[in-house]
Amino acid sequence: MFGKILIANRGEIALRVHRAAHDLGIRTVAVHSTADASAKHVKLADEAICIGPPPARDSYLNIPNIIAAAEISNADAIHPGYGFLSENARFAEIVAEHRIGWIGPEPAHIRMMGDKVEAKRAAARLGLPLVPGSDGPVTSLAEARRVAADIGYPVLVKAAAGGGGRGMKVVPTADDLETALAQARSEAKAAFGDDTVYLEKYLLNPRHIEFQIFGDGRGNAIHLGERDCSLQRRHQKVLEEAPSPVLSEADRQAMGARCATAMAELGYRGAGTIEFLWEDGAFYFIEMNTRLQVEHPVTEMVTGLDLVREQIRVAAGLPLSMRQEEVRMNGHAIECRINAEDPETFAPAPGLVTEFHAPGGMGVRIDSALYSGYRVPPHYDSLVAKLIVWGATREEARMRMRRALEETVISGIRTTIPLHQRLMAEPDFIAGDYSIKWLEAWLREGPSAS
């Protein structure tokens, strides 16, 4: 087992990794920008090293400075959290080249799944169902027209190196294709330095359902059920729950087994999430994330398995702590992402937190690095807390979330707590009747009376 882990991240996920490491008796090293000198994970870690000024490119994305921090502190391993360098295959290779442990998948698997075109090819080889689309990148308008005509409009142009909705354009008709193709390429080039795009069928009203998998790198893998992440705004997840309200137990086990078998065949190591669109009972692979997900706590709440602890154990060469037949899904969990944003306009709202009071009680968990007197910096993602609840039933979880949101106090800054309170009372959410397009339509039209 590792003796000391450097946490190459910030905020609530850095604190989450620190706690899992301390549960295992492992010392931690926090790295931070000058803007995060007073951050909670910096205060609690055994050691802290400043790695640069606030811009992420000069600190949390600064590979030489992170490696230097690991060497100075004699860290045995690096945990990248999520975001920043967590899916950077070259960073994982550099970590290994410096004989430092990497708490994550093999670089080859990160690289494979980081390219959406190659990921689709790999998924097809591994027997996962795909959205109909191009076999690879489309390099000309003529080729795009042929592919679109074959699969039928509407189609979606997507950046191969993309994420977060950037480099993604919906094409309703053939007349719109040329403009959409040019715009997607331009956005992809600006955001990712790569204008490669591909086409796939645009599903009209799907849900976003993802399966949590875990592999030991030795040909063994398990799945931990699914999460429904369909409540999204601008392709960014707002609320997640497990299990999905729409899946049957038979479908859950069948697709989960397919995912686990695919990862075992790949020889995958560590945590990963295979994401699907689901419509009319059919699954369609869209991508795989080779890291821990923001929404991993809902899986932990329904399985009882500490995913970060498992990441550390597997990276240290230990076997999976659970066999598939031992995995049990118990009850229902919901996670609300609380952002430092105006709940109406969604404009970022950093600033000084004058009061912070976390909710409590049975089945309530909050993952947050906030404290009274902390100043939320303007330089990073606006997520400031994740409120997670568990209930024996979905309705019990919903009522518990409603109560927990009422108890949560974050003063001094605007947050999206009011949005989540409205959602908990919305009839469509109560019925579990929503898709990836539902939230944006609801926000445009205004909530129904409740």
C-alpha positions, 0 to 999 in steps of 0.5 A: 500500500502507498505511504503518501499520496499527492492529490493533483486537484482542488475543491471538494474532490481533493478533500474527498481523496484526502479523506479516503487516503486517511481512512487507509492510513495514508498521508496526503500532499495537497498542491494548490494555486495561490488562489487556493492557499486557504482552501480546506483540503490545503488546511487538512492535508499532511503537507501542502505545496504551492504550484503556481498562480490562479490560472489553471494552466499555470498551476493545476495543469502545470505538469512539471510543477506537479511532478516536482511537488511529488518528488519534493514531498516523496509522494508514492502516488498521484491521484488526479481526481476528476477534471484537470489532468485526470484524463490526460494520457501523457500526464499518466505516462510522465507520472510512471516515467518518474516511478510514481504510482498512478491512481487511474487507468493505463495511459493507453486506455485513457488515450483510447477513450479520450478520442471519441472516434476511437472510443466508438471503434473500441466499443464496437469491438467490445460488443457495446451498442452504438448510436448509428453514425459515421465509422470514423471522422468525416473529412469533407462536406460530401462525405458528411452528406452521404453519412447523414443521408444514410442514417437519416436526419436529424443528425449530430456533428460532434468533436472527436476530442470534445466534451461539455457540449463544445464542438457539438451541433444539431443538424435538423435538415440537409440544408443546415449541414454545411453551416453546422459542420463548419461551426463544429469544426471551428469550435472544436479547433478553438476549444481542443486544438483539434477540428476532427468531427464525426456524425451520429444519429440525433435521438429525439428524446433520450435519457442519459444513463451511465454504468459505473465499472471497476477493473483490476487490470488483470482481466477482472471487472465488475459493474456497480449499477447505473446512474441516471444523469438526464437532468442537464443544462447545456450538456452539463449535469445538474442532478443525478440519481441511482438507480434510474427510474426507467430501467427494469432490473433485468435491463440493469443486470444485462447491460451492466454485465455487458459493460463489465465483460467489455472492461474485463476483456480490455484489461481495464484498471480502476474506476470508469464510467460507460455512458449511454443514451437510452430511448424506447428500451434501447441503449446507445454508447456515447463515451467512456470516462476513464476517471472518477465521476462527479456523481460517484457518491450516488453509487456509493450510497446505494452499494456501500462501496467507497470508490476512491478507496477502491481506486487506491487499493487497485492502483496499489496492486490489490484485488477488487474488494468485491465480486459481482455476486456480492454487489447489492443495490439498496434503496435510492440515492439523489445528488444535487450539484450546488453551484456558486451561480445565480439560480435564474441566470446561471451567471457565476457568483464567486465571493465570500461565504459569510455562513455555511451550515451543512444539513444532517440527519439520517441518509444525508451526505454533503461533499463540500470544501466550503466553510464560513469565511471561505472566499470562492475564487472566480478562476475555477468551476462553480461547483461548491457542494454536492448534496447527496441523500439516500432513502429506502425508496425514491420517494423517501429520497426525494422527501429527504432531499427536500428537507436537506435543501431546506436545512442547507445554509450558504450565505454571502454568495448566490447558489443554485439551491433554489433551483433544486428546491423547485425541482423537488416539487416538480410533478415530472421529476416526482414521476421520474418522467424526464429526458436530457431535453426536459430541464432546458425546456422547463427552464424556458417555459417556467415550472408547472404549478405544484 
